[in-house]
Amino acid sequence: MLKHPLPRLDKDDELRNLLLPYCRFTTNTIWIDKKSGHRIGCGNATDKNFVKKLFDKDKATLAIHDPPYNFIAFQKSDVQHFIEWSKQWIEITYEQLKENSSLYIWLGADQKNNFQPLSAFIEMMWTTKFKSRSFITMRNQRGFGTQKNWMSVRQELLYYTKGKPYFNVNAEYTEIPKVLKGYYKNVSGKLTENMERSKSGNIRAGNVWIDIQQVFYRMEENVNGCYAQKPLKAIERIISASSKKNDVICDFFVHSGTSLIAAEKLIRKCFTIDIDPVFCEISLRRLEKFRREGKTGWQNSNPFAEEIKSDKKIRNYLLKKYKIEY
Ligand SMILES: C[S@@+](CC[C@H](N)C(=O)[O-])C[C@H]1O[C@@H](n2cnc3c(N)ncnc32)[C@H](O)[C@@H]1O
């Protein structure tokens, strides 16, 4: 088993800068995939012209956004700043979506600070043209908690729509078998219970997802160096429910490239953005690895392991600062 840890890149500018020479992206680079039609743009999600350039004449049927929100110090003014910033990329998303399309946004709610930025964000969405559709909670297997409060195990996902988009209800069925009988109902004069009436022996995910494991270093899809990776299974569920084969889907904050891999697996085109060239490079490398080896990530290794091995400066840096040996 490979063991090449890479510390969180967002917390270490020096390490990030040491990796930059290995990246094919700089600000405003747009990589266009000749094989499946994906696009990766290194730029700002609030730069309307850049996003337009990335999309060219195309429009998406689905947007899945996972913006960074942990930079907020939760002063009121910081929340306001986050909301004003979010309004910009939400408006750009609206313009780049087709008439009938879906928007999903992952967002946190700090329970010590009036559930911000989620609560302010929900209010802001009220002022846009999107219609609210569902409020999904994904349950983490591992949580963090104290003896004085409920253990925190949730991740919030907001679902909005523009027009009347496609929704594939079959994508909702989990692998969890139904075990509870009951809920008798009179159907054509006969008393039936819920197991007989339903279309599947398995339970529907509904808007509380309990069957998805959050990413950690023992999973194949793990990408060391990334700090906010969403599980592929969650993104695949969204894509399967709210888009069709060959549709364009988009993600303005790609980070580890989860949406890109999910789109590749499910035969959709993914137009995606990250402001950071290192995360654009990681996403592209993840796609290349998936095509080469069928692997969805590096498990306990990382996308730059080979370069680090032959770069004395990075090796020394990792050893000195983190006691990591290559
Ligand atoms: C929470 S992570 C997204 C995680 C992603 N869903 C995944 O599964 O890997 C947020 C990403 O947004 C990027 N980002 C921050 N500000 C941005 C901006 N203004 N425009 C585009 N990307 C931005 C960060 O570099 C980071 O990689």
Ligand as a Chemical Component Dictionary entry (heavy atoms), coordinates in Angstrom:
data_LIG
# 
_chem_comp.id                   LIG 
_chem_comp.type                 NON-POLYMER 
_chem_comp.pdbx_formal_charge   0 
_chem_comp.three_letter_code    LIG 
# 
loop_
_chem_comp_atom.comp_id 
_chem_comp_atom.atom_id 
_chem_comp_atom.alt_atom_id 
_chem_comp_atom.type_symbol 
_chem_comp_atom.charge 
_chem_comp_atom.model_Cartn_x 
_chem_comp_atom.model_Cartn_y 
_chem_comp_atom.model_Cartn_z 
_chem_comp_atom.pdbx_ordinal 
LIG C1  C1  C 0  -15.158 23.274 -0.666 1  
LIG S1  S1  S 1  -14.025 23.118 -1.982 2  
LIG C2  C2  C 0  -14.932 22.172 -3.157 3  
LIG C3  C3  C 0  -14.824 20.661 -2.926 4  
LIG C4  C4  C 0  -15.311 19.785 -4.075 5  
LIG N1  N1  N 0  -16.738 19.669 -4.078 6  
LIG C5  C5  C 0  -14.718 18.386 -4.028 7  
LIG O1  O1  O 0  -15.454 17.404 -3.880 8  
LIG O2  O2  O -1 -13.500 18.246 -4.127 9  
LIG C6  C6  C 0  -14.015 24.759 -2.597 10 
LIG C7  C7  C 0  -13.033 25.067 -3.743 11 
LIG O3  O3  O 0  -13.382 26.365 -4.247 12 
LIG C8  C8  C 0  -12.206 27.017 -4.720 13 
LIG N2  N2  N 0  -12.499 28.470 -4.786 14 
LIG C9  C9  C 0  -12.453 29.371 -3.791 15 
LIG N3  N3  N 0  -12.831 30.597 -4.232 16 
LIG C10 C10 C 0  -13.136 30.454 -5.548 17 
LIG C11 C11 C 0  -13.616 31.357 -6.561 18 
LIG N4  N4  N 0  -13.828 32.619 -6.298 19 
LIG N5  N5  N 0  -13.825 30.862 -7.781 20 
LIG C12 C12 C 0  -13.593 29.538 -8.058 21 
LIG N6  N6  N 0  -13.142 28.664 -7.150 22 
LIG C13 C13 C 0  -12.929 29.109 -5.905 23 
LIG C14 C14 C 0  -11.132 26.601 -3.717 24 
LIG O4  O4  O 0  -9.843  26.699 -4.297 25 
LIG C15 C15 C 0  -11.543 25.154 -3.378 26 
LIG O5  O5  O 0  -10.802 24.254 -4.149 27 
# 
loop_
_chem_comp_bond.comp_id 
_chem_comp_bond.atom_id_1 
_chem_comp_bond.atom_id_2 
_chem_comp_bond.value_order 
_chem_comp_bond.pdbx_ordinal 
LIG C1  S1  SING 1  
LIG S1  C2  SING 2  
LIG S1  C6  SING 3  
LIG C2  C3  SING 4  
LIG C3  C4  SING 5  
LIG C4  N1  SING 6  
LIG C4  C5  SING 7  
LIG C5  O1  DOUB 8  
LIG C5  O2  SING 9  
LIG C6  C7  SING 10 
LIG C7  O3  SING 11 
LIG C7  C15 SING 12 
LIG O3  C8  SING 13 
LIG C8  N2  SING 14 
LIG C8  C14 SING 15 
LIG N2  C9  SING 16 
LIG N2  C13 SING 17 
LIG C9  N3  DOUB 18 
LIG N3  C10 SING 19 
LIG C10 C11 SING 20 
LIG C10 C13 DOUB 21 
LIG C11 N4  SING 22 
LIG C11 N5  DOUB 23 
LIG N5  C12 SING 24 
LIG C12 N6  DOUB 25 
LIG N6  C13 SING 26 
LIG C14 O4  SING 27 
LIG C14 C15 SING 28 
LIG C15 O5  SING 29 
# 
